[in-house]
Amino acid sequence: MHPSVYIDEKDHWHEDFWYLIFPRRFDCWDRKKSDYNPDPIRLGGFNLHSIYAYSLDEEKLNNTPLNQRLLFKMGETQEAYTLCHKSLAHIFRDSGTRLITIAGFENAW
């Protein structure tokens, strides 16, 4: 996380923002249970899929310590959505961020 300043169209400075950077993505979506386009695009050495409905890979999640998967960018997807653990959801909801559950993803658009 990096502190950041946002300057709006009226040249007003807003200094209470943070910029999140994710140096790596965490590929934890289940290829057997998710609904996705099986033909990925290849970009920068990565296969990027278009996902229509997510299901998470329980084995990968169980084998990854919680502190390493509290907040991450999804890997191997075109959209690379940011995911947060339910224990952090209140932080984002309190700021007015729209959150979508994995189960509700396919109906969110």
N, C-alpha and C positions, 0 to 999 in steps of 0.2 A: 504494500500500500504506500502511495506517495501523496503527500499533501498537494493540492492543486488550487489554482485560482481560475475562476470562470469569469470572463468579461462578456457581458451581454451586449445586445445591439445598441443600447443607450450608453455604452462605455462605463457601466457600473460594475465594480469589482465584487465578486462573491468569493470569499476566502475560506468558506467552511466545507469544502469538498475534498474528497479523496479519490485518487485514481488507482484502480486495481490492475495489477499486471500478473499474468499467469505464464511463467516461463515454459511450463509443460502442460500438456493436456492429459487427462485421465480417461482412457478408453475403457469404459465399464458398462457399455450397453450390450445386451444379450442378443446375439445374432439369430438365435432360434426363436425367441419370443417377440422380438420387435418387428414392426411393420416398416419396411424400408425398400428403397430402390436397390436391387442387387448389383447394379452396374455403377460403381463409383466413378467419380472423376479423379484423375491422377494430377496432383498439383504439388510441386515442391518435394517430390519423393513420398508423398502421402496419398493414401486412398481415402477419399472423402465421400461419404454416403449422404443421401438425402433421407431423413428419417420422418416417417409419418406418425408412428406411435412407438414410444419408448417402453422398453422393459429393461430393468437393470440386471446385470450379472451378479447374482447373490454370492457366488464363489469368489469373484474378484473383490467384492465389497467386504466379505468376511475375512479375506486375506490381507486387507489393507487397514492399517490402524486408523481409527476414527479421526484423529488429529490430522491425518494426511488427506482426508476426504470431506472435510467440513465445508470447503468452498473450492470449487474447481471448474475448469472449462472442460466440456465433454470432448473426447478425442475421436478421431476417425469420422467426423461428421462435417458437412458443409457449413452448418450454422454455428457450431461450437458454442452452444448455449452455456451460460454460467449456471451451475447447480449449487445449491446450498443445502446443508443438512437441516432437518426440521428444528434442531435445537438453536439454529441461528435465524430462522425465519422471522421471528418477532422484530429483529433489528431492521430488516428490510421493510416489513409491513409498516412499522412505525414511521418510516421515512416516506411512505407513499408508493413504494415500489410494487408493481403488479407481479405476484408470484403465481406460478402454475404448478400443481402437483404432477408428478410423472404420470400417474393414472389419468389425470385430466388433460394431458397434453394434446391428444388427438382431437379433442373437441374445443380447444382454446382459440382456434382461428376461425 
